[in-house]
Amino acid sequence: MNPLNNHLTEQDEQRLGVVHENLEGWAPTLATESEFHEAIEKAFDYRGDLTLTLKDGRVIVGYLFDRKIGGPRLTDCFIRVMPKDSAEKLKILYSDIAGIAFTGRDTAAGKSFAAWVQKYNEKKARGETNIGIDAEPLED
């Protein structure tokens, strides 16, 4: 922690295990199976909506809440998505996906432990009391 400005340094963030990867707006290239699997893993960790373009032309906007890797081929794997415009959960084979775009706001952005520590130290430096370890509510 930099004592002059109470901000976390890059080394502090690395020590705390913080990974800052802003995926909002990213539309990965899915040229290889490796790129595809990497994109799905990032999509699974993402806390915002995705826009999926399927090979049959359908476009689905929703939240990816599960994925199953049943083997090395794309036909062995699937994701489960909760579409924004439906209560029906969809199961989609990796092999049916033509494109992925990270289009929704990442609701976990800025909610990391490192961000919490920084806010805590700023409040402490201002002399605030009763600044416990309670998490702040997520905002839409």
The 8 nearest C-alpha neighbors of each residue, nearest first, counted from 0:
[[1, 7, 2, 8, 6, 11, 5, 4],
 [0, 2, 5, 3, 6, 4, 7, 8],
 [3, 1, 5, 4, 0, 6, 7, 120],
 [4, 2, 1, 5, 6, 0, 7, 124],
 [3, 5, 6, 2, 1, 0, 121, 7],
 [6, 4, 2, 1, 3, 0, 120, 121],
 [7, 5, 4, 1, 117, 0, 8, 2],
 [8, 6, 0, 11, 1, 12, 117, 9],
 [7, 9, 11, 10, 0, 6, 12, 1],
 [8, 10, 12, 11, 13, 7, 14, 17],
 [9, 11, 13, 8, 12, 14, 7, 15],
 [12, 10, 14, 8, 9, 13, 7, 15],
 [11, 13, 15, 9, 17, 14, 10, 16],
 [12, 14, 16, 10, 15, 11, 17, 9],
 [13, 15, 11, 12, 16, 10, 17, 9],
 [16, 14, 12, 13, 17, 11, 113, 112],
 [17, 15, 13, 14, 12, 18, 11, 113],
 [18, 16, 12, 15, 13, 19, 113, 111],
 [17, 19, 20, 16, 13, 12, 111, 15],
 [20, 18, 21, 17, 108, 12, 109, 111],
 [19, 21, 22, 18, 23, 108, 17, 41],
 [20, 22, 23, 19, 108, 25, 105, 24],
 [21, 23, 25, 20, 24, 101, 45, 105],
 [24, 22, 101, 25, 21, 102, 104, 105],
 [23, 25, 101, 102, 22, 26, 100, 103],
 [26, 24, 101, 22, 23, 100, 27, 102],
 [25, 27, 100, 99, 101, 24, 28, 98],
 [28, 26, 25, 29, 38, 99, 100, 98],
 [27, 29, 30, 26, 34, 35, 98, 31],
 [28, 30, 35, 34, 31, 27, 98, 32],
 [29, 31, 28, 34, 32, 35, 33, 27],
 [32, 30, 34, 33, 29, 35, 28, 36],
 [31, 33, 35, 34, 36, 30, 73, 29],
 [32, 34, 36, 31, 35, 37, 29, 30],
 [35, 33, 37, 31, 29, 32, 36, 38],
 [34, 36, 32, 29, 38, 33, 37, 31],
 [35, 37, 39, 33, 38, 34, 32, 40],
 [38, 36, 34, 40, 35, 39, 33, 41],
 [39, 37, 41, 35, 36, 40, 42, 34],
 [40, 38, 42, 36, 41, 37, 43, 35],
 [41, 39, 43, 37, 42, 38, 36, 44],
 [40, 42, 38, 44, 43, 39, 45, 37],
 [41, 43, 39, 45, 40, 44, 38, 63],
 [42, 44, 40, 41, 45, 63, 39, 64],
 [45, 43, 41, 42, 46, 40, 39, 63],
 [46, 44, 42, 43, 47, 41, 105, 22],
 [47, 45, 105, 106, 107, 44, 48, 62],
 [46, 48, 105, 103, 104, 45, 106, 62],
 [47, 49, 103, 62, 61, 102, 60, 101],
 [50, 48, 101, 102, 61, 60, 100, 103],
 [49, 51, 60, 100, 59, 99, 102, 101],
 [52, 50, 99, 59, 58, 98, 49, 53],
 [53, 51, 58, 98, 97, 57, 96, 99],
 [52, 54, 96, 97, 57, 55, 56, 95],
 [53, 55, 97, 56, 95, 96, 52, 57],
 [54, 56, 53, 57, 95, 52, 97, 96],
 [57, 55, 54, 53, 58, 52, 97, 96],
 [56, 58, 53, 55, 52, 59, 54, 51],
 [59, 57, 52, 51, 53, 56, 60, 50],
 [60, 58, 51, 50, 61, 82, 57, 52],
 [61, 59, 50, 49, 82, 83, 51, 48],
 [62, 60, 82, 48, 83, 81, 49, 80],
 [61, 63, 48, 81, 80, 64, 49, 47],
 [64, 62, 80, 43, 79, 65, 81, 61],
 [63, 65, 80, 79, 62, 43, 66, 81],
 [66, 64, 79, 78, 63, 43, 67, 80],
 [65, 67, 78, 77, 79, 68, 64, 43],
 [68, 66, 77, 76, 69, 78, 65, 75],
 [67, 69, 76, 70, 75, 66, 77, 71],
 [68, 70, 75, 76, 67, 71, 77, 72],
 [71, 69, 75, 72, 68, 76, 73, 74],
 [70, 72, 73, 75, 69, 68, 76, 74],
 [73, 71, 74, 75, 70, 76, 32, 69],
 [72, 74, 94, 93, 75, 76, 71, 32],
 [73, 75, 94, 72, 76, 92, 93, 77],
 [76, 74, 69, 70, 73, 72, 68, 71],
 [77, 75, 68, 69, 67, 73, 74, 93],
 [78, 76, 92, 93, 91, 67, 66, 90],
 [77, 79, 66, 91, 65, 90, 67, 92],
 [80, 78, 90, 65, 89, 63, 64, 66],
 [79, 81, 63, 89, 62, 88, 64, 82],
 [80, 82, 88, 62, 61, 89, 63, 83],
 [83, 81, 61, 85, 84, 60, 80, 62],
 [84, 82, 61, 85, 60, 81, 62, 86],
 [83, 85, 82, 86, 60, 61, 81, 59],
 [86, 84, 87, 82, 83, 81, 88, 61],
 [85, 87, 88, 81, 82, 84, 83, 89],
 [88, 86, 85, 89, 81, 82, 80, 84],
 [89, 87, 81, 80, 86, 79, 90, 82],
 [90, 88, 80, 79, 91, 87, 81, 82],
 [89, 91, 79, 78, 77, 80, 92, 88],
 [92, 90, 77, 78, 89, 79, 93, 95],
 [91, 93, 77, 94, 95, 76, 74, 78],
 [92, 94, 73, 77, 95, 96, 76, 74],
 [93, 95, 73, 92, 74, 96, 76, 97],
 [96, 94, 92, 93, 54, 53, 97, 91],
 [95, 97, 53, 93, 94, 98, 54, 52],
 [98, 96, 53, 54, 52, 95, 99, 51],
 [99, 97, 52, 96, 51, 100, 53, 29],
 [98, 100, 51, 50, 26, 52, 27, 101],
 [101, 99, 26, 50, 102, 49, 25, 51],
 [100, 102, 49, 24, 23, 25, 103, 26],
 [101, 103, 24, 49, 100, 23, 48, 50],
 [104, 102, 48, 47, 101, 49, 105, 23],
 [103, 105, 47, 106, 23, 102, 48, 46],
 [104, 106, 47, 46, 107, 108, 103, 45],
 [107, 105, 46, 108, 104, 47, 139, 137],
 [106, 108, 110, 105, 46, 109, 111, 137],
 [109, 107, 110, 105, 106, 111, 21, 46],
 [108, 110, 111, 114, 107, 106, 115, 113],
 [111, 109, 107, 108, 114, 112, 115, 137],
 [112, 110, 114, 113, 109, 115, 17, 108],
 [111, 113, 115, 114, 116, 110, 17, 15],
 [112, 114, 116, 111, 115, 117, 12, 17],
 [115, 113, 117, 111, 112, 116, 109, 110],
 [114, 116, 112, 118, 113, 117, 119, 111],
 [117, 115, 119, 113, 114, 118, 120, 112],
 [116, 118, 114, 120, 115, 119, 6, 121],
 [119, 117, 121, 115, 120, 116, 122, 114],
 [120, 118, 116, 122, 117, 121, 115, 123],
 [119, 121, 123, 117, 122, 118, 124, 116],
 [120, 122, 118, 124, 123, 119, 117, 5],
 [123, 121, 125, 119, 120, 124, 127, 118],
 [122, 124, 120, 126, 125, 127, 121, 119],
 [123, 125, 121, 126, 122, 120, 127, 5],
 [126, 124, 122, 123, 127, 121, 120, 128],
 [127, 125, 123, 124, 128, 122, 121, 120],
 [128, 126, 123, 122, 125, 130, 129, 124],
 [127, 129, 130, 126, 123, 122, 131, 125],
 [130, 128, 131, 127, 132, 123, 122, 126],
 [131, 129, 128, 132, 127, 119, 122, 123],
 [132, 130, 133, 129, 119, 128, 134, 123],
 [131, 133, 134, 130, 119, 115, 135, 116],
 [134, 132, 131, 135, 130, 136, 115, 129],
 [135, 133, 132, 136, 115, 110, 131, 137],
 [134, 136, 137, 133, 110, 115, 138, 132],
 [137, 135, 138, 134, 133, 110, 139, 107],
 [136, 138, 135, 139, 106, 107, 110, 134],
 [137, 139, 136, 106, 135, 107, 110, 108],
 [138, 137, 106, 104, 105, 136, 107, 47]]
